[in-house]
Amino acid sequence: MNNVSMIITGQKGIGKSTLCYKVIEYLQNLNIKVGGVITLQNDKKSFYLIGSKLKIPFEAKENESYIQIGRFRIHRENLDRAISSIRSSMESQFLFLDEIGILELQGQGYYPILSSVVLRGKNNIFVVKEKILDEFQKIYPRTQSYQVIHVNNQNLDYSLTEIKNLIDKHLMDLVRNDSGFLKS
């Protein structure tokens, strides 16, 4: 297995981003270079720039430039910073791209970088809104195989274990093939 790319999907608010955060911690504990962006929510929603471990506001204040999607006003400058972080993470061993939704289908949001990430063709972990999964897969055809992980509140722990097992199998294959993956 030369690739362990995944699409994580599920209903809104189910814990997909939190699941990704746990996978990121797992990979970092194995000293694997991880990049990209996930969206975390504590008191306020924020972009988490994985490579720099920086959290920046997701939502814009009244006087800041924003993109409106539903009830959210996405901070335009911080979205650009998130895209820049993804761009600079393209050589990471694993790359996360969270919150792919309607904006990306409309040519906004992460759209400017999304094709490059898809074409990167290795160890991508996308979090795609369940309601647009089919359309996402039509627009961004799989150039490599993806494991689709459907998450719900009854299977979060199982999903985490499943993802870790896929990663472990991938790493063992790399060690067996002596590819130098873990030597960087």
N, C-alpha and C positions, 0 to 999 in steps of 0.2 A: 504494500500500500504506500504509494509515493505521495499521497495527498489525503488530508483528513478535513476537507471543507464541509461546512454544515450550514444549514438554514434552520434557525430556531424560530418557531412561530407559535402563536397561541393568542388567546383573548387579551384584550387590553387590561393592564393592571394585574396580571397573573404572576409576575415575578421574573420575566425573561431577562431583564437587565441585571437583576440581582443574581440570577443564575450565571450570567456571563461574568459578572464580577468575581464569583467564586471560581470559575474556570480560569480567569486571568490570574488570580492568586495562586492557584494550583500550578499553572505554567511557570509563573515567576519563581515559585519555590523550587522548581526543577531547573532554574537558571536558564530558562528559554526566553528569548527576546520576543516581546509582545508589543504590538502597536495598534493604532486605530483609536476609535472613540466609542464610548457607550454613554448612555444617558441615565444618570442616577437621580433618585428623588428621596430626599430626607425632608427637611422643612420646605425646601424649594428645589425645583428641578434644575439639574446642572449637566453640562457636558463634562465628561471625565476623559481628559486627554491621557491615554494610557501610558504612552512613552515617557511623559514628563510628570505623571501622577498629579496633574493639575486639574482642579475643578473650577469651571467658569460658568457664570449664569446662563441658563438656557433661555429664560424669558426676558424680554426687554422691558424697561421702565417706560413711562409715558413719553419722555423726551428723547428716547433712543430709537434708532432705525430698526425696523423689524419686518418679518414676513408673517402674515396672519394665516393660521391654519386652525380652523375650528375656534376653540376658546383660547388657543395659545398664540402668543406673539413672540415668535422666535427671534432672539437677538441676532441681527444680521451680522454684525462684526464678529461676534463669538462663533457663529456658524462658519464664517470664513476662517477663523482660527482653527476650528475643528477640522475643516477640509484641509487646511495647511498641515495640520498634525497627521492626518491620514496620509497625505502625499509624502511627508517625510518619513513615514513608517513603512513604506512599500517594501523595504528589504527585511522587515521583521519576519521571524520564523512563523508567527501566527498574527493574523490581522483581523480585528473586530470592527464591524460596522453596524451600529445599533440604530433602531428607530427608522428603518426604511418603510416609507408609507406613501400616502397620496402625493406629497410634495415631490418626491423623486419621480413619480409617474407623470407629473406636470412639468418636469424639467427644472425643478428647483431643489432646495435642500442639498442633499449630498450628490445630486445629479452630476455636477461637474467632475467628480472623481470616481463615481460608481463604476463606469465602464472600465476604467484603468484597474480598479480593484478586481473586478470580475476576470479581466484578461490576465491578471497576475497569475491566476491559475493554480494556486497552492495554498492550503491551510487558511482559507478565508472562513470567518464565522460571521454570517449575516443574521441580523434579527429583523424579520420582516412581519409587518402587520398581517394577521391571519386573513383579513378580508381582501388583501391585494396579492396574496401569495401566488395564485394562478397567473395573474397579469404580470407580476414581477418575473416569473419563470418564462413567460412568453417573450417579454421584452429583452431579458437578459438570459438567453439560452445557455445552458450549462456546457461549458467547454471542457469541463471535467465533472466527475461524479460528486454529487453533494448528498450527504445524509440529511434528511429532513427530520427534525426533532419537533414533534408537536407537544407543547407543554400545557399542562393544566394544573390546578391547585392540588390535585390528588397525586400527581406524579413528579413533582419538582425534585425530590431526592433521587428518585429513579432516573430522571433525566440527567442530573448531575453525574451520577454513577455511570450512566451510559456514555456520556461525553468523555469522562475521564478514561473509561475503558477504550474508547476509540483512539484517544490521544496516546495512551500507553501502548496499544498495539502498533500504532504508527511509529512511535519512538523505538520500539523493539525491532521493527522492520528496518529502520534506519541504522540502528546499531549493528544489526545482523549484516546489512549491506555495506557497513563501514563508510557511510556517505559523508562523514565530517559534520553532520548536522549539529551535534552536541559539542563540537570543538570550538565554536566561535565565542 
